[in-house]
């Protein structure tokens, strides 16, 4: 049996768990303003992660359009913040 640190064991557990997306979404929610700016953060209703997809909800049509143009940038920033290549696609609702 190999030895793991508690942190490594938790990471391994979370990768196979449904909780992983929820925890990552909470991490992103906490730093969303820093990643995207105050205006975008103010009008973002929710952020969720299911599998490798990031779902961003907003009721503001111009913001939806702006987020659509920034999809690649959002993926890059979020993956850097998570220190993992988790997000492959961004869905704007």
C-alpha positions in Angstrom: 0.0 0.0 0.0 1.4 3.3 -1.0 1.4 6.4 1.3 -0.6 9.5 0.5 -0.7 12.8 2.2 -4.2 13.8 3.4 -4.3 16.5 0.7 -3.5 14.0 -2.1 -6.0 11.5 -0.7 -8.7 14.2 -0.7 -7.9 15.3 -4.3 -8.0 11.7 -5.4 -11.4 11.2 -3.7 -12.8 14.4 -5.1 -11.8 13.6 -8.7 -14.1 10.6 -8.6 -16.9 12.3 -6.6 -19.9 14.4 -7.6 -18.8 16.9 -5.0 -15.8 18.0 -7.1 -17.8 20.3 -9.4 -19.6 21.9 -6.5 -16.4 22.6 -4.7 -14.7 24.0 -7.8 -17.8 26.1 -8.5 -17.6 27.5 -5.0 -13.9 28.3 -5.5 -14.7 30.1 -8.8 -17.6 32.0 -7.2 -15.3 33.3 -4.5 -12.8 34.7 -7.0 -15.2 35.5 -9.9 -14.9 39.3 -9.4 -11.1 39.1 -9.4 -11.1 36.9 -12.6 -13.7 38.9 -14.6 -14.1 42.3 -13.0 -16.7 44.0 -10.8 -19.3 44.7 -13.4 -19.5 41.1 -14.8 -19.5 39.7 -11.2 -22.3 42.0 -10.2 -24.6 40.8 -12.9 -23.7 37.1 -12.9 -26.5 35.2 -11.2 -24.9 31.8 -10.8 -21.8 29.7 -11.7 -22.0 25.9 -11.8 -19.6 23.2 -13.0 -20.9 19.9 -14.3 -18.2 17.6 -15.6 -15.9 19.7 -17.7 -18.5 22.4 -18.5 -18.8 25.8 -16.7 -22.4 27.2 -16.7 -22.7 30.9 -16.2 -26.2 32.4 -15.7 -27.2 36.0 -16.2 -30.4 37.9 -17.1 -28.5 40.8 -18.7 -28.5 40.3 -22.5 -25.4 42.5 -23.3 -23.4 40.6 -20.6 -24.4 37.3 -22.2 -23.1 38.6 -25.5 -19.8 39.8 -23.9 -19.4 36.4 -22.1 -20.0 34.6 -25.4 -17.1 36.6 -27.0 -14.8 35.8 -24.0 -15.4 32.0 -23.8 -11.8 31.1 -24.5 -10.5 33.7 -22.1 -12.9 32.5 -19.4 -11.7 28.9 -19.9 -8.1 29.9 -19.6 -8.6 32.1 -16.5 -10.8 29.6 -14.7 -8.4 26.7 -15.4 -5.5 28.8 -14.1 -7.4 29.7 -11.0 -8.2 26.0 -10.3 -4.6 25.0 -11.1 -6.1 22.2 -13.2 -7.3 21.8 -16.8 -10.9 21.1 -15.7 -13.0 23.4 -17.9 -13.3 22.5 -21.6 -16.5 24.4 -22.4 -18.5 27.4 -21.2 -22.3 27.5 -21.4 -24.0 30.9 -21.1 -27.6 30.9 -19.9 
